[in-house]
């Protein structure tokens, strides 16, 4: 994550469906926003390794 709270890079560690990963990487993950980390009151870039579970249901 960059100092402005935007995702700079996304790296896949594991995935069960390649097509689902590609669609979500392009659409959802690139639009995420975070409050940037700070060090001594100054915003800095940082890294996070979240585990994300998706569940599809019929509506």
N, C-alpha and C positions, 0 to 999 in steps of 0.2 A: 504494500500500500504506500502510495506517495504521501508527501507532506500535505497535499490538498484533500486527502481522504478518498482518493480514487484508486481503484484496482489498477496496478501497473502491469502485472503479469499473473497469469494463472497457470499452474502446473498440475497436471493430472497425476495422482499417485496410484489410483486403482479405479476401475470402472467395469461394470458388468455389461453395458450396452453402449457401444461406440457412437452410434447415431444419436442417442439420447444425450450423451456427453457433448457432442459437437453442437447440437442445437442449444443446449443450456449455456455452454461457454459463450457463444455468440450473443445470446439474447439476455439472459438473466445475470450471469456473473459479471459481465462487463458494465452493467448498470448499477452495481452495488456501490454504496457510499458509506464511509465510515468517518467517525470523528478521528482526526489524525492524532498520533501519539505525540507527546511532548517530552522534552528533556530540558530541565532548567527553564521552563516557560517558553521554549522555542519548539515549534512543530518540526517533527522529523519523520522520515520514512520508516516503515517497520514491516515485519512479516508475521503472518498468522497461518496456521495449518488447521483449518476447520474440517470437521467431518460433517458431510451434508447427506441427508437421506431424503429421497423423493418417494412419494407414494402416489400412484395414479389410481383414481377411483372412477367408476361409471356414475355419472350424475343423472 
